[in-house]
Amino acid sequence: MTIPADALCDAFRIPLDEHGGYIWGASGQMWTEAKQNAATRAQTKSYGRQWIGHHVWDCSGMFVWAYKRFGESIYHGSNTIWKKYCSKQGKLSNGQRCDGIVLRPGTAVFLLNSSGRHHIGLYVGDDTVIEAKGTKWGVVTSRANHWDEWGELSAVDYSMFPEEEIPLIKPTLRKGDRGDDVRELQTLLDKHGFVIDIDGAFGAKTEAAVKGFQRQSGLTVDGVVGAATWAALKADVPIEPESGIVIDREKLAEWRDMMSEIIDELDRLLV
Protein backbone atom coordinates (compact mmCIF):
# COMPACT_ATOMS: atom_id res chain seq x y z
CA MET A 1 0.00 0.00 0.00
CA THR A 2 1.18 3.54 -0.74
CA ILE A 3 0.19 6.68 1.13
CA PRO A 4 -1.23 9.55 -0.98
CA ALA A 5 0.91 12.63 -0.40
CA ASP A 6 -2.09 14.89 0.19
CA ALA A 7 -3.52 12.42 2.74
CA LEU A 8 -0.21 12.34 4.60
CA CYS A 9 -0.30 16.15 4.79
CA ASP A 10 -3.86 15.99 6.15
CA ALA A 11 -2.75 13.52 8.82
CA PHE A 12 -0.02 15.89 10.00
CA ARG A 13 -2.56 18.70 10.26
CA ILE A 14 -4.46 16.75 12.95
CA PRO A 15 -1.80 17.16 15.70
CA LEU A 16 -1.31 20.77 14.60
CA ASP A 17 -5.03 21.56 14.86
CA GLU A 18 -5.25 19.78 18.24
CA HIS A 19 -2.33 21.82 19.62
CA GLY A 20 -0.39 18.61 20.11
CA GLY A 21 2.60 18.51 22.43
CA TYR A 22 6.17 17.29 22.24
CA ILE A 23 7.67 14.59 24.42
CA TRP A 24 10.88 12.87 23.34
CA GLY A 25 10.23 9.29 22.18
CA ALA A 26 6.45 9.74 21.89
CA SER A 27 4.31 8.90 18.85
CA GLY A 28 0.81 10.10 19.64
CA GLN A 29 0.25 8.89 23.21
CA MET A 30 -1.81 10.85 25.73
CA TRP A 31 0.46 12.61 28.24
CA THR A 32 -0.64 12.19 31.83
CA GLU A 33 0.33 13.65 35.18
CA ALA A 34 1.71 10.29 36.23
CA LYS A 35 3.99 10.20 33.20
CA GLN A 36 5.06 13.77 33.82
CA ASN A 37 5.89 13.05 37.45
CA ALA A 38 7.98 10.06 36.39
CA ALA A 39 9.90 11.98 33.72
CA THR A 40 13.69 12.17 34.03
CA ARG A 41 14.71 14.20 30.96
CA ALA A 42 15.48 17.83 31.81
CA GLN A 43 13.38 19.30 28.97
CA THR A 44 10.39 17.14 29.89
CA LYS A 45 10.64 18.12 33.56
CA SER A 46 10.91 21.83 32.62
CA TYR A 47 8.23 22.08 29.93
CA GLY A 48 6.28 18.81 29.80
CA ARG A 49 3.57 19.71 32.31
CA GLN A 50 1.85 21.96 29.75
CA TRP A 51 1.12 18.86 27.64
CA ILE A 52 -0.78 16.91 30.31
CA GLY A 53 -4.12 15.96 28.74
CA HIS A 54 -2.71 16.34 25.20
CA HIS A 55 -1.49 13.79 22.69
CA VAL A 56 2.28 14.08 22.29
CA TRP A 57 4.89 13.28 19.65
CA ASP A 58 8.53 13.89 18.91
CA CYS A 59 9.68 14.86 15.43
CA SER A 60 10.05 11.40 13.88
CA GLY A 61 7.24 10.08 16.11
CA MET A 62 4.88 12.18 13.97
CA PHE A 63 5.88 10.01 10.99
CA VAL A 64 5.53 6.74 12.96
CA TRP A 65 2.03 7.80 14.05
CA ALA A 66 0.94 8.99 10.60
CA TYR A 67 2.22 5.86 8.85
CA LYS A 68 0.27 3.64 11.27
CA ARG A 69 -2.93 5.45 10.24
CA PHE A 70 -2.37 4.10 6.72
CA GLY A 71 -1.28 0.60 7.75
CA GLU A 72 2.39 1.33 7.10
CA SER A 73 5.44 1.44 9.35
CA ILE A 74 8.55 3.62 9.49
CA TYR A 75 11.54 3.75 11.82
CA HIS A 76 11.52 6.16 14.77
CA GLY A 77 14.59 8.30 13.99
CA SER A 78 15.45 11.14 11.59
CA ASN A 79 18.78 9.75 10.39
CA THR A 80 17.35 6.33 9.62
CA ILE A 81 14.35 7.80 7.79
CA TRP A 82 16.82 9.72 5.62
CA LYS A 83 19.00 6.66 4.96
CA LYS A 84 16.37 3.93 4.50
CA TYR A 85 12.96 5.44 3.75
CA CYS A 86 13.61 8.11 1.10
CA SER A 87 13.39 7.37 -2.63
CA LYS A 88 14.78 10.79 -3.65
CA GLN A 89 16.92 13.19 -1.67
CA GLY A 90 18.73 16.49 -2.00
CA LYS A 91 19.79 19.80 -0.56
CA LEU A 92 17.60 22.81 0.10
CA SER A 93 18.68 26.37 -0.57
CA ASN A 94 16.44 29.10 0.84
CA GLY A 95 13.53 26.66 0.92
CA GLN A 96 13.94 25.48 -2.69
CA ARG A 97 15.31 22.24 -4.12
CA CYS A 98 18.77 22.83 -5.58
CA ASP A 99 17.96 20.68 -8.64
CA GLY A 100 15.50 23.30 -9.88
CA ILE A 101 12.35 21.32 -9.03
CA VAL A 102 9.57 22.64 -6.78
CA LEU A 103 9.36 20.98 -3.35
CA ARG A 104 6.25 18.76 -3.37
CA PRO A 105 3.74 18.47 -0.48
CA GLY A 106 4.31 15.29 1.52
CA THR A 107 8.10 15.61 1.32
CA ALA A 108 10.16 15.12 4.49
CA VAL A 109 12.59 17.90 5.36
CA PHE A 110 15.61 17.64 7.63
CA LEU A 111 17.87 19.79 9.81
CA LEU A 112 21.58 18.98 9.99
CA ASN A 113 24.13 19.21 12.78
CA SER A 114 27.53 17.60 13.39
CA SER A 115 25.92 14.24 14.17
CA GLY A 116 23.72 14.14 11.08
CA ARG A 117 20.02 14.74 10.58
CA HIS A 118 18.83 15.59 14.06
CA HIS A 119 15.32 16.85 13.22
CA ILE A 120 12.58 16.12 10.69
CA GLY A 121 9.33 17.75 9.56
CA LEU A 122 6.82 17.41 6.72
CA TYR A 123 6.39 19.97 3.95
CA VAL A 124 2.64 20.47 3.37
CA GLY A 125 2.73 23.17 0.65
CA ASP A 126 2.54 26.98 0.64
CA ASP A 127 6.09 27.24 2.03
CA THR A 128 4.88 25.53 5.25
CA VAL A 129 6.39 22.67 7.26
CA ILE A 130 4.58 20.93 10.14
CA GLU A 131 6.96 19.74 12.86
CA ALA A 132 7.03 18.57 16.46
CA LYS A 133 9.57 21.25 17.34
CA GLY A 134 10.45 20.60 20.98
CA THR A 135 9.04 20.21 24.49
CA LYS A 136 8.76 23.97 24.90
CA TRP A 137 6.79 24.50 21.67
CA GLY A 138 4.92 21.30 20.75
CA VAL A 139 3.57 20.78 17.20
CA VAL A 140 3.96 23.96 15.17
CA THR A 141 4.61 25.22 11.63
CA SER A 142 7.77 26.73 10.17
CA ARG A 143 8.90 28.09 6.82
CA ALA A 144 10.67 25.83 4.33
CA ASN A 145 13.72 28.11 4.24
CA HIS A 146 14.51 27.00 7.80
CA TRP A 147 15.42 23.46 6.62
CA ASP A 148 18.61 21.98 5.11
CA GLU A 149 17.60 18.88 3.13
CA TRP A 150 14.59 17.20 1.53
CA GLY A 151 13.61 13.57 0.99
CA GLU A 152 10.65 12.15 -0.90
CA LEU A 153 9.39 9.14 1.05
CA SER A 154 9.39 5.74 -0.66
CA ALA A 155 5.97 4.74 0.74
CA VAL A 156 4.30 7.97 -0.46
CA ASP A 157 2.54 8.53 -3.79
CA TYR A 158 3.33 12.01 -5.14
CA SER A 159 1.54 11.59 -8.49
CA MET A 160 -1.10 14.20 -7.62
CA PHE A 161 1.72 16.78 -7.44
CA PRO A 162 3.59 16.60 -10.78
CA GLU A 163 7.18 17.82 -10.66
CA GLU A 164 7.47 21.45 -11.72
CA GLU A 165 10.53 23.51 -12.45
CA ILE A 166 11.15 26.51 -10.23
CA PRO A 167 10.36 29.66 -12.28
CA LEU A 168 13.49 31.56 -13.26
CA ILE A 169 13.82 34.75 -11.25
CA LYS A 170 15.05 37.60 -13.42
CA PRO A 171 17.78 39.83 -11.99
CA THR A 172 17.17 43.44 -11.00
CA LEU A 173 18.59 45.70 -13.72
CA ARG A 174 19.62 49.34 -13.63
CA LYS A 175 21.65 51.86 -15.59
CA GLY A 176 25.16 50.59 -16.27
CA ASP A 177 24.25 46.90 -16.53
CA ARG A 178 25.10 44.88 -19.64
CA GLY A 179 24.35 41.46 -21.04
CA ASP A 180 21.62 39.17 -22.34
CA ASP A 181 19.12 40.14 -19.62
CA VAL A 182 19.45 43.79 -20.68
CA ARG A 183 18.95 42.73 -24.29
CA GLU A 184 15.75 40.89 -23.27
CA LEU A 185 14.61 43.99 -21.37
CA GLN A 186 15.19 46.17 -24.44
CA THR A 187 13.32 43.69 -26.66
CA LEU A 188 10.32 43.76 -24.32
CA LEU A 189 10.38 47.57 -24.16
CA ASP A 190 10.45 47.65 -27.94
CA LYS A 191 7.41 45.35 -28.10
CA HIS A 192 5.61 47.74 -25.77
CA GLY A 193 6.23 50.61 -28.18
CA PHE A 194 9.43 52.17 -26.79
CA VAL A 195 11.79 52.46 -29.74
CA ILE A 196 15.36 51.92 -28.50
CA ASP A 197 18.51 50.15 -29.65
CA ILE A 198 18.67 46.50 -28.65
CA ASP A 199 22.37 46.40 -27.85
CA GLY A 200 22.55 44.80 -24.40
CA ALA A 201 23.75 48.01 -22.74
CA PHE A 202 21.54 49.70 -20.13
CA GLY A 203 22.24 53.34 -20.93
CA ALA A 204 20.39 56.63 -20.61
CA LYS A 205 17.93 55.84 -23.43
CA THR A 206 17.03 52.46 -21.94
CA GLU A 207 16.58 54.07 -18.53
CA ALA A 208 14.28 56.70 -20.03
CA ALA A 209 12.26 53.97 -21.75
CA VAL A 210 11.99 52.02 -18.50
CA LYS A 211 10.74 55.11 -16.66
CA GLY A 212 8.24 55.77 -19.44
CA PHE A 213 6.96 52.22 -19.24
CA GLN A 214 6.74 52.36 -15.42
CA ARG A 215 4.82 55.62 -15.57
CA GLN A 216 2.46 54.19 -18.17
CA SER A 217 1.93 51.01 -16.12
CA GLY A 218 1.29 52.73 -12.79
CA LEU A 219 4.52 51.45 -11.24
CA THR A 220 7.11 53.26 -9.15
CA VAL A 221 9.06 55.41 -11.60
CA ASP A 222 12.69 54.80 -10.62
CA GLY A 223 14.27 53.38 -13.80
CA VAL A 224 15.14 50.15 -11.93
CA VAL A 225 13.79 46.91 -13.39
CA GLY A 226 12.71 44.68 -10.48
CA ALA A 227 10.14 41.89 -10.19
CA ALA A 228 7.09 44.14 -10.66
CA THR A 229 8.50 45.79 -13.79
CA TRP A 230 9.55 42.43 -15.27
CA ALA A 231 6.04 41.05 -14.66
CA ALA A 232 4.40 44.07 -16.29
CA LEU A 233 6.77 43.92 -19.27
CA LYS A 234 5.90 40.27 -19.86
CA ALA A 235 2.15 40.83 -19.58
CA ASP A 236 0.46 40.59 -22.98
CA VAL A 237 -1.60 43.78 -22.95
CA PRO A 238 -2.32 46.47 -25.56
CA ILE A 239 -0.36 49.65 -25.13
CA GLU A 240 -2.51 52.77 -24.83
CA PRO A 241 -0.61 55.98 -24.07
CA GLU A 242 -2.28 58.82 -22.18
CA SER A 243 -3.30 60.36 -25.53
CA GLY A 244 -5.53 57.35 -26.16
CA ILE A 245 -3.72 56.52 -29.42
CA VAL A 246 -2.83 52.84 -29.73
CA ILE A 247 0.76 52.39 -30.90
CA ASP A 248 1.31 50.33 -34.06
CA ARG A 249 4.59 48.62 -33.21
CA GLU A 250 5.20 47.26 -36.72
CA LYS A 251 4.73 50.70 -38.25
CA LEU A 252 7.08 52.27 -35.73
CA ALA A 253 9.69 49.64 -36.53
CA GLU A 254 9.35 50.43 -40.25
CA TRP A 255 9.79 54.15 -39.57
CA ARG A 256 12.81 53.48 -37.38
CA ASP A 257 14.47 51.39 -40.14
CA MET A 258 13.62 54.01 -42.77
CA MET A 259 15.08 56.83 -40.66
CA SER A 260 18.24 54.78 -40.09
CA GLU A 261 18.66 54.36 -43.84
CA ILE A 262 18.16 58.11 -44.39
CA ILE A 263 20.73 58.96 -41.72
CA ASP A 264 23.24 56.51 -43.22
CA GLU A 265 22.75 58.06 -46.67
CA LEU A 266 23.22 61.59 -45.27
CA ASP A 267 26.42 60.53 -43.51
CA ARG A 268 27.70 59.07 -46.78
CA LEU A 269 26.91 62.27 -48.73
CA LEU A 270 28.54 64.50 -46.13
CA VAL A 271 31.86 62.65 -46.16
Buried (B, 14 or more C-beta within 10 A) or exposed (E): EEBBBBBBBBBBBBBBEEEBBBBBEBBBBEBEEEBBEEBEEEBBEEBBBBBBEBBBBBBBBBBBBBBBBBEBEBBBBBBBBBBEBBEBBBEBEEBBBEEEBBBBBBBBBBBBEEEBBEBBBBBBBEBBBBBBBBBEEBBBBBEBEEBBBBBBBEBBBBEEBEEEEEEEEBEEBBBEBEEEBBBBBBEBBBBBBBBBEBEBBBBEBBBBBBBBBBEBBEBEBEBBBBEEBBEBBEEEEEBEEEEEEEBEBEEBEEEBEEEEEEEEEEEEEEE
